């Protein structure tokens, strides 16, 4: 038998073996049938063994205790590298913390225009967040305003309304709130909303940027002081 015939014979045998394997692996052709129907299961409400539990909504929205400063502009990170804290500011911070008073600084901008800014209490931070959240929920139901709500902008407005007390020697805001309750006082929220809408919603853009810049400088200085609470060298510089 020649080499070519051997190859042909081997090929035929291989093909026959493959056909047998393929036939063995396939079911016999039958008319297409629908999958076997399973017994219909009873609706969950009709199943006596199933216990209905109300959906947990605790984590659907951030709680009012969230510190609004976590939403500050990313530019704060850049400012952290260029902003410094003076010895006088360190002493003021220490004094205010020890005597449980709001931390306050005079921030100089433009032609030595002084903007006086104070720290907010934990309750005031929560109040800011509460007002922003309520406004967002209200506008979410308005089809004309859906998906256009600027969370950061409104948070900045509420924060500025509470933090900035004077601008250029003139009173800007005297709002100050405290509460022993665990939730935002509706009257406090109303007063804060009224101030923001009257003084910050339609403020000229250059003036808004001026106030926001001063507020951010204060925020960065405050963060530097807080970040170094445990740094002994920061409070007692060598020499």
DRENPA-3360 file (N, C-alpha, C; in nm, 2 decimals, always signed):
BEGIN
1 = XXXXXXXX = +0.09/-0.12/+0.00/+0.00/+0.00/+0.00/+0.09/+0.12/+0.00 ~ +0.06/+0.21/-0.09/+0.14/+0.33/-0.10/+0.11/+0.43/+0.01 ~ +0.21/+0.53/+0.03/+0.19/+0.63/+0.14/+0.07/+0.71/+0.12 ~ +0.03/+0.75/-0.01/-0.08/+0.83/-0.03/-0.21/+0.76/+0.01 ~ -0.22/+0.62/-0.02/-0.34/+0.55/+0.02/-0.35/+0.53/+0.17 ~ -0.24/+0.52/+0.23/-0.24/+0.51/+0.38/-0.30/+0.64/+0.44 ~ -0.26/+0.74/+0.39/-0.31/+0.87/+0.44/-0.46/+0.88/+0.41 ~ -0.50/+0.84/+0.30/-0.64/+0.85/+0.26/-0.73/+0.76/+0.35;
9 = XXXXXXXX = -0.67/+0.64/+0.37/-0.74/+0.54/+0.46/-0.75/+0.59/+0.60 ~ -0.64/+0.65/+0.65/-0.64/+0.70/+0.79/-0.74/+0.82/+0.80 ~ -0.74/+0.90/+0.70/-0.83/+1.02/+0.70/-0.98/+0.97/+0.71 ~ -1.01/+0.87/+0.63/-1.15/+0.82/+0.63/-1.19/+0.76/+0.76 ~ -1.10/+0.68/+0.82/-1.13/+0.63/+0.95/-1.15/+0.74/+1.06 ~ -1.07/+0.84/+1.05/-1.08/+0.95/+1.15/-1.21/+1.02/+1.13 ~ -1.25/+1.04/+1.01/-1.37/+1.11/+0.98/-1.49/+1.03/+1.03 ~ -1.49/+0.90/+1.01/-1.60/+0.82/+1.06/-1.60/+0.82/+1.21;
17 = XXXXXXXX = -1.49/+0.82/+1.28/-1.48/+0.82/+1.42/-1.54/+0.95/+1.48 ~ -1.50/+1.06/+1.41/-1.56/+1.19/+1.45/-1.71/+1.20/+1.43 ~ -1.76/+1.14/+1.32/-1.90/+1.15/+1.30/-1.98/+1.07/+1.41 ~ -1.91/+0.95/+1.45/-1.98/+0.87/+1.56/-1.98/+0.95/+1.69 ~ -1.87/+1.02/+1.71/-1.86/+1.10/+1.84/-1.97/+1.21/+1.84 ~ -1.98/+1.28/+1.72/-2.07/+1.39/+1.71/-2.21/+1.35/+1.73 ~ -2.24/+1.23/+1.66/-2.38/+1.18/+1.67/-2.41/+1.14/+1.81 ~ -2.31/+1.08/+1.88/-2.34/+1.04/+2.02/-2.36/+1.16/+2.11;
25 = XXXXXXXX = -2.30/+1.27/+2.08/-2.31/+1.39/+2.16/-2.44/+1.47/+2.14 ~ -2.51/+1.44/+2.02/-2.62/+1.52/+1.99/-2.75/+1.44/+2.01 ~ -2.85/+1.50/+2.06/-2.98/+1.42/+2.07/-3.04/+1.41/+1.94 ~ -3.12/+1.31/+1.93/-3.19/+1.28/+1.80/-3.28/+1.40/+1.77 ~ -3.28/+1.44/+1.64/-3.36/+1.55/+1.60/-3.51/+1.53/+1.63 ~ -3.57/+1.62/+1.70/-3.71/+1.61/+1.73/-3.78/+1.74/+1.70 ~ -3.91/+1.74/+1.68/-3.98/+1.87/+1.65/-3.95/+1.96/+1.77 ~ -3.93/+2.09/+1.74/-3.90/+2.19/+1.84/-4.02/+2.20/+1.94;
33 = XXXXXXXX = -3.98/+2.18/+2.06/-4.08/+2.18/+2.17/-4.05/+2.29/+2.27 ~ -4.16/+2.34/+2.33/-4.14/+2.44/+2.43/-4.08/+2.38/+2.56 ~ -4.01/+2.47/+2.63/-3.95/+2.41/+2.76/-4.06/+2.37/+2.85 ~ -4.03/+2.27/+2.93/-4.13/+2.22/+3.02/-4.18/+2.33/+3.12 ~ -4.30/+2.34/+3.13/-4.36/+2.45/+3.22/-4.35/+2.41/+3.36 ~ -4.30/+2.50/+3.44/-4.29/+2.48/+3.58/-4.42/+2.52/+3.65 ~ -4.44/+2.47/+3.76/-4.56/+2.51/+3.84/-4.55/+2.66/+3.87 ~ -4.65/+2.74/+3.85/-4.64/+2.88/+3.88/-4.63/+2.90/+4.03;
41 = XXXXXXXX = -4.53/+2.99/+4.06/-4.50/+3.01/+4.20/-4.60/+3.12/+4.25 ~ -4.64/+3.11/+4.37/-4.73/+3.21/+4.43/-4.66/+3.34/+4.44 ~ -4.73/+3.45/+4.42/-4.67/+3.58/+4.45/-4.62/+3.59/+4.59 ~ -4.52/+3.67/+4.60/-4.45/+3.68/+4.73/-4.55/+3.72/+4.84 ~ -4.65/+3.80/+4.81/-4.75/+3.84/+4.91/-4.84/+3.73/+4.95 ~ -4.85/+3.62/+4.86/-4.94/+3.51/+4.90/-4.86/+3.40/+4.97 ~ -4.73/+3.41/+4.98/-4.65/+3.30/+5.04/-4.66/+3.32/+5.19 ~ -4.73/+3.23/+5.26/-4.74/+3.25/+5.41/-4.61/+3.24/+5.48;
49 = XXXXXXXX = -4.51/+3.17/+5.42/-4.38/+3.16/+5.49/-4.29/+3.27/+5.47 ~ -4.32/+3.36/+5.38/-4.23/+3.48/+5.35/-4.27/+3.60/+5.44 ~ -4.17/+3.65/+5.50/-4.19/+3.77/+5.59/-4.16/+3.89/+5.51 ~ -4.25/+3.99/+5.51/-4.23/+4.11/+5.44/-4.16/+4.21/+5.53 ~ -4.04/+4.26/+5.49/-3.96/+4.35/+5.57/-3.95/+4.48/+5.49 ~ -3.98/+4.59/+5.56/-3.97/+4.73/+5.49/-3.83/+4.75/+5.45 ~ -3.81/+4.82/+5.34/-3.68/+4.85/+5.28/-3.61/+4.95/+5.38 ~ -3.48/+4.92/+5.41/-3.40/+5.01/+5.49/-3.35/+5.13/+5.41;
57 = XXXXXXXX = -3.39/+5.25/+5.45/-3.35/+5.37/+5.38/-3.25/+5.45/+5.45 ~ -3.19/+5.40/+5.55/-3.09/+5.48/+5.63/-2.98/+5.53/+5.55 ~ -2.93/+5.45/+5.46/-2.81/+5.50/+5.38/-2.84/+5.55/+5.24 ~ -2.97/+5.57/+5.22/-3.01/+5.63/+5.09/-2.95/+5.77/+5.07 ~ -2.94/+5.85/+5.18/-2.90/+5.98/+5.17/-2.80/+6.01/+5.28 ~ -2.70/+6.09/+5.26/-2.60/+6.12/+5.37/-2.67/+6.18/+5.49 ~ -2.63/+6.15/+5.61/-2.69/+6.21/+5.73/-2.65/+6.35/+5.75 ~ -2.73/+6.42/+5.83/-2.70/+6.56/+5.85/-2.58/+6.59/+5.93;
65 = XXXXXXXX = -2.51/+6.48/+5.98/-2.39/+6.50/+6.06/-2.27/+6.51/+5.97 ~ -2.28/+6.49/+5.84/-2.17/+6.49/+5.75/-2.11/+6.63/+5.75 ~ -1.98/+6.64/+5.76/-1.92/+6.77/+5.76/-1.92/+6.83/+5.62 ~ -1.99/+6.94/+5.59/-2.00/+7.00/+5.46/-1.86/+7.03/+5.40 ~ -1.76/+7.05/+5.48/-1.63/+7.09/+5.42/-1.57/+6.98/+5.34 ~ -1.62/+6.86/+5.35/-1.56/+6.76/+5.26/-1.60/+6.78/+5.11 ~ -1.69/+6.88/+5.09/-1.73/+6.90/+4.95/-1.67/+7.03/+4.90 ~ -1.57/+7.09/+4.97/-1.50/+7.21/+4.92/-1.44/+7.19/+4.79;
73 = XXXXXXXX = -1.41/+7.30/+4.72/-1.35/+7.29/+4.59/-1.22/+7.22/+4.59 ~ -1.19/+7.14/+4.49/-1.06/+7.07/+4.48/-0.94/+7.16/+4.48 ~ -0.96/+7.29/+4.45/-0.85/+7.39/+4.45/-0.80/+7.41/+4.59 ~ -0.87/+7.37/+4.69/-0.82/+7.37/+4.83/-0.69/+7.29/+4.84 ~ -0.69/+7.18/+4.77/-0.57/+7.10/+4.78/-0.44/+7.17/+4.73 ~ -0.46/+7.25/+4.63/-0.35/+7.33/+4.57/-0.31/+7.44/+4.67 ~ -0.42/+7.51/+4.73/-0.39/+7.62/+4.82/-0.32/+7.57/+4.95 ~ -0.34/+7.44/+4.98/-0.27/+7.39/+5.10/-0.12/+7.40/+5.09;
81 = XXXXXXXX = -0.07/+7.39/+4.96/+0.08/+7.40/+4.94/+0.14/+7.54/+4.95 ~ +0.05/+7.64/+4.93/+0.10/+7.78/+4.93/+0.06/+7.86/+5.04 ~ -0.04/+7.82/+5.12/-0.09/+7.90/+5.23/-0.01/+7.87/+5.36 ~ +0.02/+7.97/+5.43/+0.09/+7.95/+5.56/+0.01/+8.01/+5.68 ~ +0.05/+7.96/+5.80/-0.02/+8.01/+5.92/+0.08/+8.09/+6.00 ~ +0.05/+8.21/+6.04/+0.14/+8.29/+6.12/+0.14/+8.25/+6.27 ~ +0.24/+8.30/+6.34/+0.24/+8.27/+6.49/+0.12/+8.33/+6.56 ~ +0.08/+8.45/+6.51/-0.04/+8.51/+6.57/-0.17/+8.42/+6.55;
89 = XXXXXXXX = -0.18/+8.37/+6.43/-0.29/+8.28/+6.40/-0.29/+8.15/+6.48 ~ -0.17/+8.10/+6.51/-0.16/+7.98/+6.59/-0.21/+8.01/+6.74 ~ -0.17/+8.13/+6.79/-0.20/+8.17/+6.92/-0.36/+8.19/+6.93 ~ -0.41/+8.25/+6.83/-0.56/+8.27/+6.83/-0.63/+8.14/+6.83 ~ -0.58/+8.05/+6.75/-0.65/+7.92/+6.74/-0.64/+7.85/+6.88 ~ -0.53/+7.85/+6.94/-0.51/+7.78/+7.07/-0.60/+7.84/+7.17 ~ -0.61/+7.97/+7.17/-0.69/+8.04/+7.27/-0.84/+8.01/+7.25 ~ -0.88/+8.01/+7.13/-1.02/+7.98/+7.10/-1.06/+7.84/+7.13;
97 = XXXXXXXX = -0.97/+7.75/+7.10/-1.00/+7.61/+7.13/-1.00/+7.58/+7.28 ~ -0.91/+7.64/+7.36/-0.90/+7.62/+7.50/-1.02/+7.68/+7.57 ~ -1.07/+7.79/+7.52/-1.18/+7.86/+7.59/-1.32/+7.83/+7.52 ~ -1.32/+7.73/+7.43/-1.44/+7.68/+7.36/-1.51/+7.80/+7.29 ~ -1.44/+7.87/+7.21/-1.49/+7.98/+7.14/-1.47/+7.96/+6.99 ~ -1.55/+8.03/+6.90/-1.54/+8.01/+6.76/-1.40/+8.07/+6.72 ~ -1.33/+8.00/+6.63/-1.20/+8.05/+6.58/-1.23/+8.16/+6.47 ~ -1.17/+8.27/+6.48/-1.20/+8.38/+6.39/-1.07/+8.45/+6.34;
105 = XXXXXXXX = -1.07/+8.48/+6.21/-0.95/+8.54/+6.15/-0.99/+8.66/+6.06 ~ -0.90/+8.76/+6.05/-0.92/+8.87/+5.95/-0.84/+8.83/+5.83 ~ -0.91/+8.81/+5.72/-0.84/+8.77/+5.59/-0.83/+8.90/+5.51 ~ -0.71/+8.93/+5.47/-0.68/+9.05/+5.38/-0.69/+9.01/+5.24 ~ -0.77/+9.08/+5.16/-0.78/+9.06/+5.01/-0.78/+9.19/+4.94 ~ -0.76/+9.19/+4.81/-0.76/+9.31/+4.73/-0.67/+9.41/+4.79 ~ -0.72/+9.54/+4.80/-0.63/+9.64/+4.86/-0.65/+9.65/+5.01 ~ -0.60/+9.54/+5.07/-0.61/+9.53/+5.22/-0.75/+9.54/+5.27;
113 = XXXXXXXX = -0.85/+9.49/+5.19/-0.98/+9.48/+5.24/-0.99/+9.36/+5.34 ~ -1.04/+9.39/+5.45/-1.04/+9.29/+5.56/-1.18/+9.22/+5.56 ~ -1.17/+9.09/+5.55/-1.29/+9.00/+5.56/-1.28/+8.92/+5.68 ~ -1.37/+8.94/+5.78/-1.36/+8.87/+5.90/-1.45/+8.74/+5.89 ~ -1.38/+8.63/+5.92/-1.45/+8.50/+5.90/-1.43/+8.41/+6.03 ~ -1.54/+8.35/+6.07/-1.53/+8.26/+6.19/-1.56/+8.12/+6.15 ~ -1.52/+8.03/+6.24/-1.55/+7.89/+6.22/-1.69/+7.86/+6.26 ~ -1.75/+7.75/+6.21/-1.88/+7.72/+6.24/-1.89/+7.60/+6.34;
121 = XXXXXXXX = -1.99/+7.59/+6.41/-2.01/+7.48/+6.50/-2.05/+7.36/+6.43 ~ -2.04/+7.24/+6.49/-2.09/+7.12/+6.43/-2.23/+7.12/+6.39 ~ -2.31/+7.19/+6.48/-2.46/+7.21/+6.44/-2.48/+7.29/+6.32 ~ -2.40/+7.40/+6.31/-2.41/+7.49/+6.19/-2.37/+7.42/+6.06 ~ -2.27/+7.34/+6.07/-2.22/+7.26/+5.96/-2.34/+7.16/+5.91 ~ -2.40/+7.10/+6.01/-2.51/+7.01/+5.98/-2.63/+7.09/+5.92 ~ -2.65/+7.21/+5.97/-2.76/+7.29/+5.93/-2.74/+7.33/+5.78 ~ -2.62/+7.36/+5.74/-2.58/+7.39/+5.60/-2.62/+7.27/+5.51;
129 = XXXXXXXX = -2.57/+7.16/+5.56/-2.60/+7.04/+5.48/-2.75/+7.01/+5.47 ~ -2.82/+7.03/+5.57/-2.96/+7.01/+5.58/-3.03/+7.10/+5.47 ~ -3.00/+7.22/+5.47/-3.06/+7.32/+5.38/-3.03/+7.29/+5.24 ~ -2.91/+7.24/+5.21/-2.87/+7.21/+5.07/-2.95/+7.08/+5.03 ~ -2.96/+6.99/+5.12/-3.03/+6.86/+5.08/-3.18/+6.89/+5.06 ~ -3.24/+6.97/+5.14/-3.38/+7.00/+5.13/-3.41/+7.07/+5.00 ~ -3.32/+7.17/+4.96/-3.33/+7.24/+4.84/-3.31/+7.15/+4.72 ~ -3.22/+7.05/+4.73/-3.20/+6.96/+4.62/-3.32/+6.87/+4.60;
137 = XXXXXXXX = -3.38/+6.82/+4.71/-3.50/+6.74/+4.70/-3.61/+6.81/+4.64 ~ -3.63/+6.94/+4.67/-3.74/+7.02/+4.62/-3.72/+7.05/+4.47 ~ -3.60/+7.07/+4.43/-3.57/+7.10/+4.28/-3.57/+6.97/+4.20 ~ -3.55/+6.86/+4.27/-3.55/+6.73/+4.20/-3.69/+6.70/+4.15 ~ -3.79/+6.75/+4.21/-3.93/+6.73/+4.17/-3.98/+6.83/+4.07 ~ -3.89/+6.93/+4.04/-3.92/+7.03/+3.93/-3.86/+6.98/+3.80 ~ -3.94/+6.95/+3.70/-3.89/+6.90/+3.58/-3.80/+7.00/+3.51 ~ -3.83/+7.13/+3.53/-3.75/+7.23/+3.47/-3.61/+7.25/+3.53;
145 = XXXXXXXX = -3.59/+7.20/+3.65/-3.46/+7.21/+3.72/-3.39/+7.08/+3.74 ~ -3.46/+6.97/+3.69/-3.40/+6.84/+3.72/-3.26/+6.83/+3.65 ~ -3.17/+6.77/+3.73/-3.03/+6.74/+3.68/-2.95/+6.87/+3.66 ~ -2.99/+6.98/+3.71/-2.91/+7.10/+3.70/-2.87/+7.16/+3.84 ~ -2.91/+7.09/+3.94/-2.88/+7.14/+4.08/-2.73/+7.13/+4.11 ~ -2.67/+7.25/+4.15/-2.53/+7.26/+4.18/-2.51/+7.24/+4.33 ~ -2.48/+7.12/+4.37/-2.47/+7.10/+4.51/-2.36/+7.18/+4.58 ~ -2.24/+7.18/+4.51/-2.13/+7.26/+4.57/-2.15/+7.40/+4.58;
153 = XXXXXXXX = -2.21/+7.46/+4.48/-2.24/+7.61/+4.48/-2.33/+7.64/+4.60 ~ -2.44/+7.57/+4.62/-2.53/+7.60/+4.72/-2.47/+7.57/+4.86 ~ -2.38/+7.47/+4.87/-2.31/+7.45/+5.00/-2.22/+7.57/+5.03 ~ -2.15/+7.62/+4.93/-2.06/+7.73/+4.95/-2.14/+7.86/+4.99 ~ -2.26/+7.87/+4.93/-2.34/+7.99/+4.97/-2.39/+7.98/+5.12 ~ -2.43/+7.87/+5.16/-2.48/+7.85/+5.30/-2.36/+7.87/+5.39 ~ -2.24/+7.81/+5.36/-2.13/+7.82/+5.44/-2.08/+7.97/+5.46 ~ -2.07/+8.04/+5.34/-2.03/+8.18/+5.35/-2.13/+8.26/+5.43;
161 = XXXXXXXX = -2.26/+8.23/+5.42/-2.36/+8.31/+5.50/-2.34/+8.30/+5.65 ~ -2.29/+8.18/+5.69/-2.26/+8.17/+5.84/-2.12/+8.21/+5.88 ~ -2.03/+8.19/+5.79/-1.89/+8.21/+5.83/-1.84/+8.36/+5.82 ~ -1.88/+8.43/+5.72/-1.83/+8.57/+5.70/-1.92/+8.66/+5.78 ~ -1.86/+8.74/+5.87/-1.93/+8.83/+5.96/-1.92/+8.98/+5.91 ~ -1.80/+9.02/+5.87/-1.79/+9.16/+5.82/-1.70/+9.16/+5.69 ~ -1.72/+9.26/+5.61/-1.65/+9.28/+5.49/-1.61/+9.43/+5.48 ~ -1.48/+9.46/+5.48/-1.44/+9.60/+5.48/-1.49/+9.68/+5.59;
169 = XXXXXXXX = -1.50/+9.62/+5.71/-1.55/+9.69/+5.83/-1.70/+9.70/+5.84 ~ -1.77/+9.66/+5.74/-1.92/+9.66/+5.74/-1.98/+9.52/+5.77 ~ -2.09/+9.52/+5.85/-2.15/+9.40/+5.88/-2.20/+9.32/+5.76 ~ -2.17/+9.20/+5.75/-2.22/+9.12/+5.64/-2.33/+9.02/+5.69 ~ -2.30/+8.94/+5.79/-2.39/+8.84/+5.84/-2.37/+8.83/+5.99 ~ -2.49/+8.83/+6.06/-2.48/+8.81/+6.21/-2.55/+8.68/+6.25 ~ -2.58/+8.60/+6.15/-2.64/+8.47/+6.18/-2.55/+8.38/+6.26 ~ -2.60/+8.32/+6.36/-2.53/+8.23/+6.45/-2.63/+8.14/+6.52;
177 = XXXXXXXX = -2.62/+8.01/+6.50/-2.72/+7.92/+6.55/-2.65/+7.81/+6.64 ~ -2.73/+7.77/+6.74/-2.69/+7.66/+6.83/-2.82/+7.58/+6.87 ~ -2.81/+7.45/+6.89/-2.92/+7.37/+6.93/-2.88/+7.25/+7.00 ~ -2.96/+7.20/+7.09/-2.93/+7.08/+7.17/-3.00/+6.96/+7.10 ~ -3.08/+6.99/+7.00/-3.15/+6.88/+6.93/-3.06/+6.81/+6.83 ~ -3.10/+6.69/+6.79/-3.01/+6.61/+6.70/-3.05/+6.64/+6.56 ~ -3.15/+6.72/+6.53/-3.19/+6.76/+6.40/-3.19/+6.91/+6.38 ~ -3.20/+6.95/+6.25/-3.20/+7.09/+6.22/-3.33/+7.16/+6.27;
185 = XXXXXXXX = -3.32/+7.27/+6.33/-3.43/+7.35/+6.37/-3.50/+7.41/+6.25 ~ -3.62/+7.39/+6.22/-3.69/+7.45/+6.10/-3.68/+7.60/+6.10 ~ -3.68/+7.67/+6.21/-3.67/+7.81/+6.22/-3.53/+7.86/+6.18 ~ -3.43/+7.78/+6.22/-3.30/+7.82/+6.18/-3.28/+7.80/+6.03 ~ -3.33/+7.69/+5.98/-3.32/+7.66/+5.83/-3.39/+7.77/+5.76 ~ -3.51/+7.82/+5.81/-3.58/+7.93/+5.74/-3.50/+8.06/+5.73 ~ -3.44/+8.09/+5.85/-3.36/+8.21/+5.85/-3.24/+8.21/+5.76 ~ -3.17/+8.09/+5.76/-3.06/+8.07/+5.67/-3.09/+8.08/+5.53;
193 = XXXXXXXX = -3.20/+8.01/+5.49/-3.25/+8.02/+5.35/-3.29/+8.16/+5.31 ~ -3.35/+8.23/+5.39/-3.39/+8.37/+5.36/-3.27/+8.46/+5.34 ~ -3.17/+8.44/+5.42/-3.05/+8.52/+5.41/-2.98/+8.49/+5.27 ~ -2.96/+8.36/+5.24/-2.89/+8.32/+5.12/-2.97/+8.37/+5.00 ~ -3.10/+8.36/+5.00/-3.18/+8.40/+4.88/-3.17/+8.56/+4.87 ~ -3.17/+8.63/+4.98/-3.17/+8.77/+4.97/-3.03/+8.83/+4.94 ~ -2.92/+8.77/+4.98/-2.79/+8.83/+4.97/-2.69/+8.76/+4.88 ~ -2.71/+8.63/+4.86/-2.61/+8.55/+4.78/-2.65/+8.49/+4.65;
201 = XXXXXXXX = -2.78/+8.48/+4.63/-2.83/+8.41/+4.51/-2.80/+8.49/+4.39 ~ -2.83/+8.62/+4.40/-2.81/+8.71/+4.28/-2.69/+8.81/+4.30 ~ -2.60/+8.78/+4.38/-2.48/+8.86/+4.41/-2.40/+8.88/+4.28 ~ -2.34/+9.00/+4.26/-2.25/+9.01/+4.14/-2.14/+8.91/+4.14 ~ -2.11/+8.86/+4.03/-2.01/+8.75/+4.03/-1.87/+8.79/+4.08 ~ -1.82/+8.91/+4.05/-1.69/+8.95/+4.11/-1.69/+8.95/+4.26 ~ -1.80/+9.01/+4.32/-1.80/+9.01/+4.46/-1.82/+8.87/+4.52 ~ -1.89/+8.78/+4.46/-1.90/+8.65/+4.50/-1.77/+8.58/+4.51;
209 = XXXXXXXX = -1.69/+8.60/+4.40/-1.56/+8.54/+4.39/-1.47/+8.59/+4.50 ~ -1.48/+8.72/+4.53/-1.40/+8.78/+4.64/-1.43/+8.72/+4.77 ~ -1.56/+8.70/+4.80/-1.60/+8.64/+4.93/-1.56/+8.50/+4.93 ~ -1.58/+8.43/+4.82/-1.55/+8.28/+4.82/-1.40/+8.26/+4.84 ~ -1.32/+8.35/+4.77/-1.17/+8.34/+4.79/-1.13/+8.36/+4.93 ~ -1.19/+8.46/+5.00/-1.15/+8.48/+5.14/-1.19/+8.37/+5.23 ~ -1.31/+8.31/+5.20/-1.36/+8.20/+5.27/-1.27/+8.07/+5.25 ~ -1.22/+8.05/+5.13/-1.14/+7.94/+5.11/-1.00/+7.95/+5.17;
217 = XXXXXXXX = -0.95/+8.08/+5.18/-0.82/+8.10/+5.25/-0.84/+8.07/+5.40 ~ -0.95/+8.11/+5.45/-0.97/+8.08/+5.59/-0.99/+7.93/+5.61 ~ -1.06/+7.86/+5.52/-1.08/+7.72/+5.54/-0.95/+7.64/+5.53 ~ -0.86/+7.69/+5.44/-0.73/+7.62/+5.43/-0.64/+7.64/+5.56 ~ -0.64/+7.76/+5.61/-0.57/+7.79/+5.73/-0.63/+7.71/+5.85 ~ -0.76/+7.70/+5.86/-0.82/+7.62/+5.96/-0.78/+7.48/+5.95 ~ -0.78/+7.43/+5.83/-0.75/+7.29/+5.80/-0.60/+7.26/+5.84 ~ -0.51/+7.35/+5.81/-0.37/+7.34/+5.84/-0.35/+7.33/+6.00;
225 = XXXXXXXX = -0.42/+7.41/+6.07/-0.42/+7.41/+6.21/-0.47/+7.28/+6.27 ~ -0.58/+7.24/+6.22/-0.64/+7.11/+6.27/-0.56/+6.99/+6.23 ~ -0.50/+6.99/+6.11/-0.42/+6.88/+6.07/-0.29/+6.86/+6.15 ~ -0.25/+6.97/+6.22/-0.13/+6.97/+6.30/-0.15/+6.97/+6.45 ~ -0.27/+6.94/+6.49/-0.30/+6.93/+6.63/-0.20/+6.85/+6.71 ~ -0.16/+6.74/+6.65/-0.07/+6.65/+6.72/+0.08/+6.67/+6.69 ~ +0.11/+6.77/+6.61/+0.24/+6.80/+6.57/+0.31/+6.90/+6.67 ~ +0.39/+6.85/+6.76/+0.44/+6.94/+6.86/+0.53/+7.05/+6.80;
233 = XXXXXXX = +0.61/+7.01/+6.70/+0.70/+7.11/+6.64/+0.62/+7.22/+6.57 ~ +0.50/+7.20/+6.53/+0.42/+7.30/+6.46/+0.38/+7.41/+6.56 ~ +0.35/+7.37/+6.68/+0.31/+7.47/+6.79/+0.43/+7.53/+6.86 ~ +0.54/+7.46/+6.86/+0.66/+7.51/+6.93/+0.78/+7.50/+6.84 ~ +0.79/+7.59/+6.74/+0.89/+7.59/+6.64/+1.03/+7.59/+6.70 ~ +1.13/+7.52/+6.65/+1.26/+7.52/+6.70/+1.32/+7.66/+6.69 ~ +1.40/+7.71/+6.79/+1.46/+7.84/+6.79/+1.37/+7.95/+6.82;
% end
